[in-house]
């Protein structure tokens, strides 16, 4: 008796699925160079302040020099990550707000042109 063979196409013969990109403008943080620069500043300042804070706290606890260094480095890393996280939260709220503000400006310019044309055609 012959076994029935299924006629499934092999994985190699299937064409890859392509995703269609929309024509909508990018609103990601990676597309905003000033946002990325600002987030980098948040990270750097957070790391520096965390390093200083960790060193001062460890020094106030009368730790030896090695422990002061370890606490300073750990606090710097933690605060650097917190600064990065805070910067992303701030800019994720700000980028859409900027886009909405720009849309309003364009609409107001467009409305002003229409009003000007109405005045010219009415006179």
MMTF fields as JSON, N, C-alpha, C and O atoms, coordinates in Angstrom:
{
  "mmtfVersion": "1.0.0",
  "mmtfProducer": "UNKNOWN",
  "numBonds": 491,
  "numAtoms": 492,
  "numGroups": 123,
  "numChains": 1,
  "numModels": 1,
  "chainsPerModel": [1],
  "groupsPerChain": [123],
  "chainIdList": ["A"],
  "bondAtomList": [4, 2, 8, 6, 12, 10, 16, 14, 20, 18, 24, 22, 28, 26, 32, 30, 36, 34, 40, 38, 44, 42, 48, 46, 52, 50, 56, 54, 60, 58, 64, 62, 68, 66, 72, 70, 76, 74, 80, 78, 84, 82, 88, 86, 92, 90, 96, 94, 100, 98, 104, 102, 108, 106, 112, 110, 116, 114, 120, 118, 124, 122, 128, 126, 132, 130, 136, 134, 140, 138, 144, 142, 148, 146, 152, 150, 156, 154, 160, 158, 164, 162, 168, 166, 172, 170, 176, 174, 180, 178, 184, 182, 188, 186, 192, 190, 196, 194, 200, 198, 204, 202, 208, 206, 212, 210, 216, 214, 220, 218, 224, 222, 228, 226, 232, 230, 236, 234, 240, 238, 244, 242, 248, 246, 252, 250, 256, 254, 260, 258, 264, 262, 268, 266, 272, 270, 276, 274, 280, 278, 284, 282, 288, 286, 292, 290, 296, 294, 300, 298, 304, 302, 308, 306, 312, 310, 316, 314, 320, 318, 324, 322, 328, 326, 332, 330, 336, 334, 340, 338, 344, 342, 348, 346, 352, 350, 356, 354, 360, 358, 364, 362, 368, 366, 372, 370, 376, 374, 380, 378, 384, 382, 388, 386, 392, 390, 396, 394, 400, 398, 404, 402, 408, 406, 412, 410, 416, 414, 420, 418, 424, 422, 428, 426, 432, 430, 436, 434, 440, 438, 444, 442, 448, 446, 452, 450, 456, 454, 460, 458, 464, 462, 468, 466, 472, 470, 476, 474, 480, 478, 484, 482, 488, 486],
  "bondOrderList": [1, 1, 1, 1, 1, 1, 1, 1, 1, 1, 1, 1, 1, 1, 1, 1, 1, 1, 1, 1, 1, 1, 1, 1, 1, 1, 1, 1, 1, 1, 1, 1, 1, 1, 1, 1, 1, 1, 1, 1, 1, 1, 1, 1, 1, 1, 1, 1, 1, 1, 1, 1, 1, 1, 1, 1, 1, 1, 1, 1, 1, 1, 1, 1, 1, 1, 1, 1, 1, 1, 1, 1, 1, 1, 1, 1, 1, 1, 1, 1, 1, 1, 1, 1, 1, 1, 1, 1, 1, 1, 1, 1, 1, 1, 1, 1, 1, 1, 1, 1, 1, 1, 1, 1, 1, 1, 1, 1, 1, 1, 1, 1, 1, 1, 1, 1, 1, 1, 1, 1, 1, 1],
  "groupList": [{"groupName": "UNK", "atomNameList": ["N", "CA", "C", "O"], "elementList": ["N", "C", "C", "O"], "formalChargeList": [0, 0, 0, 0], "bondAtomList": [1, 0, 2, 1, 3, 2], "bondOrderList": [1, 1, 2], "singleLetterCode": "X", "chemCompType": "L-PEPTIDE LINKING"}],
  "groupTypeList": [0, 0, 0, 0, 0, 0, 0, 0, 0, 0, 0, 0, 0, 0, 0, 0, 0, 0, 0, 0, 0, 0, 0, 0, 0, 0, 0, 0, 0, 0, 0, 0, 0, 0, 0, 0, 0, 0, 0, 0, 0, 0, 0, 0, 0, 0, 0, 0, 0, 0, 0, 0, 0, 0, 0, 0, 0, 0, 0, 0, 0, 0, 0, 0, 0, 0, 0, 0, 0, 0, 0, 0, 0, 0, 0, 0, 0, 0, 0, 0, 0, 0, 0, 0, 0, 0, 0, 0, 0, 0, 0, 0, 0, 0, 0, 0, 0, 0, 0, 0, 0, 0, 0, 0, 0, 0, 0, 0, 0, 0, 0, 0, 0, 0, 0, 0, 0, 0, 0, 0, 0, 0, 0],
  "groupIdList": [1, 2, 3, 4, 5, 6, 7, 8, 9, 10, 11, 12, 13, 14, 15, 16, 17, 18, 19, 20, 21, 22, 23, 24, 25, 26, 27, 28, 29, 30, 31, 32, 33, 34, 35, 36, 37, 38, 39, 40, 41, 42, 43, 44, 45, 46, 47, 48, 49, 50, 51, 52, 53, 54, 55, 56, 57, 58, 59, 60, 61, 62, 63, 64, 65, 66, 67, 68, 69, 70, 71, 72, 73, 74, 75, 76, 77, 78, 79, 80, 81, 82, 83, 84, 85, 86, 87, 88, 89, 90, 91, 92, 93, 94, 95, 96, 97, 98, 99, 100, 101, 102, 103, 104, 105, 106, 107, 108, 109, 110, 111, 112, 113, 114, 115, 116, 117, 118, 119, 120, 121, 122, 123],
  "secStructList": [7, 7, 7, 7, 7, 7, 7, 7, 7, 7, 6, 6, 6, 1, 7, 7, 7, 7, 7, 7, 7, 7, 1, 1, 7, 7, 7, 1, 4, 4, 4, 7, 2, 2, 2, 2, 2, 2, 2, 2, 2, 2, 2, 2, 2, 2, 2, 2, 2, 2, 2, 2, 2, 2, 2, 2, 2, 2, 2, 2, 6, 6, 7, 7, 2, 2, 2, 2, 2, 2, 2, 2, 2, 2, 2, 2, 2, 2, 2, 2, 2, 2, 2, 2, 2, 2, 2, 2, 2, 2, 2, 2, 2, 2, 2, 2, 2, 2, 2, 2, 2, 2, 2, 2, 2, 2, 2, 2, 2, 2, 2, 2, 2, 2, 2, 2, 2, 2, 2, 2, 2, 2, 7],
  "xCoordList": [0.829, 0.0, 0.883, 1.864, 0.522, 1.299, 0.802, -0.398, 1.77, 1.412, 1.066, 1.691, 0.058, -0.33, 0.652, 0.861, 1.248, 2.206, 1.499, 0.755, 1.747, 1.14, 1.935, 3.151, 1.233, 1.881, 2.068, 1.612, 2.738, 3.054, 4.306, 5.281, 4.286, 5.504, 6.58, 6.295, 7.796, 8.907, 9.135, 8.657, 9.857, 10.113, 10.955, 10.821, 11.808, 12.667, 11.891, 12.258, 10.813, 10.082, 9.085, 8.557, 8.826, 7.89, 8.559, 9.729, 7.795, 8.331, 8.261, 7.29, 9.26, 9.217, 8.123, 7.88, 7.484, 6.436, 7.085, 7.993, 6.615, 7.152, 6.134, 4.929, 6.625, 5.721, 5.656, 6.662, 4.468, 4.287, 4.447, 3.813, 5.295, 5.483, 4.482, 4.189, 3.97, 3.032, 3.813, 5.009, 3.117, 3.74, 3.675, 4.017, 3.237, 3.139, 4.543, 5.474, 4.688, 6.004, 6.416, 5.575, 7.718, 8.26, 8.018, 8.227, 7.59, 7.437, 8.217, 7.898, 9.228, 10.034, 11.136, 11.477, 11.673, 12.743, 14.017, 14.791, 14.239, 15.451, 15.461, 16.526, 14.29, 14.207, 14.381, 14.419, 14.488, 14.617, 16.019, 16.284, 16.923, 18.304, 18.426, 19.275, 17.6, 17.696, 17.211, 17.693, 16.269, 15.802, 16.905, 17.129, 17.589, 18.656, 19.799, 20.377, 20.126, 21.182, 20.767, 21.582, 19.515, 19.025, 19.021, 19.376, 18.623, 18.626, 20.057, 20.294, 20.994, 22.396, 22.883, 23.641, 22.449, 22.817, 22.203, 22.86, 20.938, 20.306, 21.104, 21.358, 21.492, 22.261, 23.595, 23.974, 24.296, 25.618, 25.509, 26.269, 24.572, 24.414, 23.941, 24.383, 23.044, 22.59, 23.719, 23.833, 24.559, 25.691, 26.677, 27.172, 26.968, 27.92, 27.38, 28.092, 26.118, 25.526, 25.417, 25.638, 25.081, 25.015, 26.374, 26.489, 27.406, 28.769, 29.162, 29.689, 28.904, 29.252, 28.429, 28.967, 27.134, 26.266, 26.711, 26.785, 27.007, 27.457, 28.757, 28.931, 29.672, 30.951, 30.768, 31.387, 29.928, 29.702, 29.018, 29.407, 28.007, 27.298, 28.241, 28.236, 29.045, 29.983, 31.056, 31.485, 31.488, 32.485, 31.902, 32.569, 30.631, 29.965, 29.768, 29.679, 29.7, 29.548, 30.893, 30.957, 31.959, 33.319, 33.792, 34.4, 33.499, 33.968, 35.409, 35.887, 36.097, 37.458, 37.411, 36.344, 38.556, 38.626, 38.073, 37.43, 38.312, 37.806, 36.283, 35.653, 35.699, 34.223, 33.612, 32.54, 34.298, 33.81, 33.768, 32.797, 34.827, 34.873, 33.778, 33.137, 33.568, 32.529, 31.152, 30.356, 30.867, 29.566, 29.368, 28.275, 30.418, 30.321, 30.032, 29.198, 30.708, 30.497, 29.092, 28.407, 28.667, 27.326, 26.252, 25.315, 26.386, 25.399, 25.428, 24.379, 26.605, 26.706, 26.004, 25.315, 26.174, 25.512, 23.997, 23.258, 23.547, 22.099, 21.499, 20.454, 22.142, 21.612, 21.722, 20.914, 22.698, 22.794, 21.592, 21.002, 21.24, 20.063, 18.784, 17.889, 18.697, 17.527, 17.429, 16.34, 18.567, 18.568, 18.127, 17.398, 18.566, 18.152, 16.651, 15.968, 16.151, 14.73, 13.895, 12.877, 14.311, 13.58, 13.61, 12.595, 14.756, 14.844, 13.917, 13.289, 13.825, 12.932, 11.479, 10.696, 11.112, 9.729, 9.383, 8.31, 10.285, 10.027, 9.878, 8.936, 10.803, 10.769, 9.668, 9.196, 9.248, 8.116, 6.841, 5.942, 6.746, 5.6, 5.77, 4.79, 7.018, 7.262, 7.206, 6.755, 7.645, 7.684, 6.285, 6.093, 5.3, 3.956, 3.376, 2.643, 3.696, 3.206, 3.797, 3.111, 5.068, 5.681, 5.017, 4.803, 4.69, 4.034, 2.656, 2.259, 1.936, 0.606, 0.743, -0.053, 1.747, 1.968, 2.304, 1.838, 3.113, 3.461, 2.241, 2.079, 1.381, 0.153, -0.74, -1.361, -0.8, -1.606, -1.042, -1.797, 0.297, 0.921, 0.612, 0.28, 0.718, 0.442, -1.026, -1.341, -1.919, -3.34, -3.628, -4.408, -3.011, -3.226, -2.695, -3.329, -1.53, -1.005, -1.951, -2.218, -2.451, -3.38, -4.666, -5.197, -5.169, -6.397, -6.185, -7.079, -5.006, -4.714, -4.673, -5.154, -4.105, -4.081, -5.49, -5.808, -6.322, -7.71, -8.446, -9.163, -8.284, -8.948, -8.47, -9.262, -7.178, -6.621, -7.206, -7.546, -7.322, -7.901, -9.371, -9.852, -10.09, -11.505, -11.655, -12.553, -10.766, -10.816, -10.499, -11.126, -9.518, -9.139, -10.246, -10.507, -10.891, -11.947, -13.219, -14.012, -13.445, -14.652, -14.561, -15.594, -13.385, -13.225, -13.279, -13.158],
  "yCoordList": [-1.165, 0.0, 1.24, 1.333, 2.145, 3.372, 4.388, 4.554, 5.061, 6.081, 7.372, 7.738, 8.036, 9.308, 10.374, 10.561, 11.068, 12.106, 13.456, 13.78, 14.211, 15.536, 16.453, 16.324, 17.353, 18.256, 19.633, 20.644, 19.652, 20.918, 21.494, 20.774, 22.762, 23.359, 23.434, 23.648, 23.256, 23.316, 24.759, 25.703, 24.903, 26.235, 27.069, 28.292, 26.425, 27.151, 27.723, 28.764, 27.037, 27.485, 28.595, 29.232, 28.832, 29.89, 31.245, 31.428, 32.182, 33.528, 34.255, 34.099, 35.028, 35.757, 36.816, 37.458, 36.973, 37.977, 39.34, 39.501, 40.297, 41.641, 42.494, 42.384, 43.333, 44.233, 45.548, 46.051, 46.081, 47.355, 48.475, 48.474, 49.423, 50.571, 51.646, 51.862, 52.305, 53.383, 54.653, 54.761, 55.59, 56.861, 57.858, 59.028, 57.398, 58.279, 58.661, 57.86, 59.88, 60.306, 59.528, 59.092, 59.362, 58.647, 59.459, 60.672, 58.807, 59.48, 58.743, 58.854, 57.996, 57.281, 58.196, 59.202, 57.829, 58.633, 58.563, 59.52, 57.447, 57.304, 58.281, 58.628, 58.719, 59.652, 61.102, 62.002, 61.34, 62.697, 62.879, 62.429, 63.53, 63.641, 64.448, 64.139, 65.472, 66.264, 65.457, 65.658, 64.554, 63.699, 62.729, 62.516, 62.144, 61.202, 61.907, 61.342, 63.13, 63.884, 64.22, 64.154, 64.576, 64.902, 63.681, 63.774, 62.547, 61.309, 60.942, 60.474, 61.145, 60.875, 61.78, 61.341, 63.044, 63.953, 63.507, 63.554, 63.072, 62.553, 61.369, 61.284, 60.463, 59.294, 59.699, 59.194, 60.602, 61.015, 61.718, 61.421, 62.643, 63.368, 62.447, 62.57, 61.526, 60.569, 59.694, 59.446, 59.222, 58.396, 59.147, 58.615, 60.385, 61.184, 61.5, 61.366, 61.919, 62.222, 60.967, 61.031, 59.84, 58.591, 58.179, 57.706, 58.359, 58.032, 58.881, 58.369, 60.172, 61.076, 60.733, 60.661, 60.523, 60.187, 58.894, 58.827, 57.865, 56.594, 56.727, 56.115, 57.529, 57.727, 58.48, 58.128, 59.506, 60.293, 59.444, 59.487, 58.674, 57.834, 56.787, 56.554, 56.159, 55.15, 55.784, 55.176, 56.989, 57.677, 58.051, 57.932, 58.512, 58.862, 57.642, 57.773, 56.462, 55.23, 54.694, 53.606, 55.448, 55.101, 53.777, 52.948, 53.599, 52.409, 52.625, 53.758, 51.526, 51.669, 52.086, 52.106, 52.411, 52.986, 52.051, 52.514, 50.755, 49.804, 49.762, 49.718, 49.776, 49.749, 51.056, 51.057, 52.165, 53.452, 53.395, 53.836, 52.85, 52.727, 51.819, 52.132, 50.706, 49.766, 50.397, 50.317, 51.032, 51.673, 52.799, 52.97, 53.556, 54.658, 54.126, 54.685, 53.058, 52.497, 51.918, 52.151, 51.162, 50.563, 51.646, 51.573, 52.648, 53.736, 54.502, 54.93, 54.684, 55.364, 54.593, 55.182, 53.276, 52.454, 52.494, 52.646, 52.356, 52.37, 53.715, 53.764, 54.797, 56.13, 56.431, 57.19, 55.856, 56.029, 55.374, 55.948, 54.186, 53.517, 54.278, 54.389, 54.801, 55.597, 56.87, 57.254, 57.519, 58.709, 58.401, 59.181, 57.264, 56.834, 56.592, 57.012, 55.915, 55.596, 56.873, 57.009, 57.798, 59.061, 59.868, 60.446, 59.914, 60.643, 60.071, 60.821, 58.762, 58.137, 58.455, 58.755, 58.392, 58.702, 60.136, 60.397, 61.064, 62.474, 62.68, 63.336, 62.122, 62.358, 61.578, 62.01, 60.428, 59.727, 60.542, 60.409, 61.378, 62.268, 63.531, 64.094, 63.974, 65.238, 65.125, 66.061, 64.02, 63.891, 63.941, 64.682, 63.196, 63.334, 64.728, 65.232, 65.358, 66.715, 67.694, 68.61, 67.502, 68.349, 68.136, 69.089, 66.885, 66.586, 67.238, 67.777, 67.192, 67.821, 69.327, 69.965, 69.905, 71.345, 71.755, 72.79, 70.949, 71.25, 71.136, 71.938, 70.157, 70.024, 71.244, 71.72, 71.742, 72.945, 74.143, 74.931, 74.289, 75.4, 75.323, 76.334, 74.138, 73.962, 74.273, 74.918, 73.823, 74.093, 75.585, 76.107, 76.276, 77.719, 78.468, 79.415, 78.049, 78.66, 78.427, 79.334, 77.217, 76.864, 77.672, 78.163, 77.811, 78.578, 80.051, 80.698, 80.586, 81.985, 82.208, 83.232, 81.259, 81.381, 81.336, 82.088, 80.473, 80.388, 81.683, 82.19, 82.232, 83.489, 84.623, 85.475, 84.636, 85.679, 85.575, 86.59, 84.367, 84.17, 84.553, 85.099, 84.273, 84.656, 86.175, 86.717, 86.854, 88.316, 88.886, 89.854, 88.286, 88.78, 88.535, 89.389, 87.389, 87.087, 87.843, 88.088, 88.224, 88.954, 90.424, 91.086, 90.953, 92.385, 92.719, 93.887],
  "zCoordList": [0.0, 0.0, 0.0, 0.738, -0.81, -0.932, 0.086, 0.307, 0.696, 1.679, 0.941, -0.055, 1.463, 0.857, 1.325, 2.524, 0.367, 0.698, 0.679, -0.247, 1.701, 1.735, 0.803, 0.659, 0.197, -0.753, -0.121, -0.654, 1.007, 1.653, 1.007, 0.79, 0.705, 0.147, 1.221, 2.399, 0.797, 1.75, 2.192, 1.563, 3.258, 3.792, 2.835, 2.792, 2.079, 1.155, -0.025, -0.571, -0.418, -1.597, -1.276, -2.187, 0.0, 0.353, 0.191, 0.529, -0.33, -0.503, 0.836, 1.577, 1.143, 2.413, 2.378, 1.356, 3.505, 3.603, 3.8, 4.616, 3.053, 3.176, 3.905, 3.674, 4.773, 5.485, 4.722, 4.222, 4.649, 3.956, 4.966, 6.021, 4.635, 5.505, 5.13, 3.954, 6.134, 5.868, 5.532, 5.803, 4.946, 4.6, 5.754, 5.585, 6.921, 8.077, 8.553, 8.465, 9.054, 9.525, 10.766, 11.552, 10.925, 12.069, 13.341, 13.357, 14.376, 15.659, 16.734, 17.918, 16.337, 17.319, 17.838, 17.217, 18.967, 19.547, 18.718, 18.688, 18.047, 17.239, 16.061, 15.55, 15.636, 14.513, 14.959, 14.12, 16.257, 16.781, 17.357, 18.471, 16.623, 17.11, 18.4, 19.236, 18.575, 19.801, 21.003, 22.117, 20.787, 21.883, 22.299, 23.491, 21.328, 21.653, 22.389, 23.317, 21.983, 22.658, 24.09, 25.011, 24.269, 25.597, 26.508, 27.683, 25.968, 26.752, 27.138, 28.252, 26.249, 26.576, 27.704, 28.569, 27.699, 28.786, 30.109, 31.149, 30.071, 31.29, 31.84, 33.042, 30.949, 31.382, 32.002, 33.059, 31.347, 31.84, 33.185, 34.107, 33.301, 34.56, 35.673, 36.816, 35.343, 36.344, 36.839, 38.04, 35.927, 36.323, 37.185, 38.179, 36.811, 37.584, 38.975, 39.97, 39.037, 40.342, 41.204, 42.413, 40.606, 41.357, 41.886, 43.017, 41.071, 41.495, 42.698, 43.686, 42.608, 43.714, 44.951, 46.055, 44.771, 45.899, 46.572, 47.799, 45.775, 46.332, 47.097, 48.151, 46.566, 47.24, 48.56, 49.564, 48.562, 49.781, 50.845, 52.012, 50.459, 51.426, 52.008, 53.217, 51.165, 51.66, 52.548, 53.529, 52.216, 53.027, 54.385, 55.413, 54.378, 55.635, 56.532, 57.753, 55.927, 56.698, 57.182, 57.754, 56.959, 57.384, 56.777, 57.455, 55.479, 54.77, 54.329, 54.263, 54.03, 53.516, 52.046, 51.433, 51.498, 50.153, 49.074, 48.132, 49.197, 48.205, 48.212, 47.156, 49.398, 49.488, 48.99, 48.386, 49.247, 48.727, 47.206, 46.592, 46.595, 45.132, 44.599, 43.596, 45.265, 44.803, 44.905, 43.969, 46.051, 46.217, 45.202, 44.662, 44.951, 43.991, 42.59, 41.877, 42.19, 40.848, 40.718, 39.722, 41.728, 41.676, 41.646, 40.851, 42.507, 42.52, 41.202, 40.72, 40.613, 39.322, 38.221, 37.388, 38.212, 37.189, 37.357, 36.385, 38.593, 38.852, 38.47, 37.821, 38.862, 38.533, 37.043, 36.509, 36.372, 34.924, 34.239, 33.324, 34.683, 34.127, 34.46, 33.622, 35.681, 36.044, 35.199, 34.774, 34.959, 34.109, 32.699, 32.086, 32.177, 30.837, 30.795, 29.861, 31.81, 31.876, 31.993, 31.314, 32.839, 33.009, 31.714, 31.324, 31.046, 29.775, 28.719, 27.972, 28.649, 27.669, 27.992, 27.091, 29.263, 29.652, 29.279, 28.736, 29.568, 29.266, 27.76, 27.315, 26.971, 25.534, 24.82, 23.768, 25.375, 24.766, 24.892, 24.062, 25.91, 26.049, 25.206, 24.718, 25.037, 24.353, 22.838, 22.177, 22.27, 20.805, 20.189, 19.225, 20.69, 20.121, 20.338, 19.486, 21.47, 21.718, 20.701, 20.249, 20.342, 19.316, 17.966, 17.217, 17.656, 16.384, 16.334, 15.3, 17.432, 17.485, 17.356, 16.666, 18.015, 17.902, 16.481, 16.005, 15.798, 14.408, 13.509, 12.589, 13.755, 12.973, 13.159, 12.209, 14.379, 14.636, 13.891, 13.322, 13.889, 13.166, 11.679, 11.059, 11.106, 9.684, 9.401, 8.4, 10.269, 10.077, 10.156, 9.358, 11.104, 11.234, 10.009, 9.543, 9.482, 8.258, 7.094, 6.306, 6.994, 5.922, 6.056, 5.06, 7.28, 7.51, 7.179, 6.635, 7.503, 7.194, 5.678, 5.193, 4.93, 3.471, 2.893, 1.973, 3.418, 2.929, 3.223, 2.361, 4.427, 4.772, 3.881, 3.478, 3.572, 2.702, 1.293, 0.685, 0.782, -0.563, -0.587, -1.58, 0.49, 0.563, 0.555, -0.089, 1.276, 1.298, -0.076, -0.506, -0.776, -2.099, -3.12, -3.968, -3.047, -4.022, -3.719, -4.629, -2.473, -2.08, -2.414, -2.513, -2.59, -2.858, -4.318, -4.69]
}
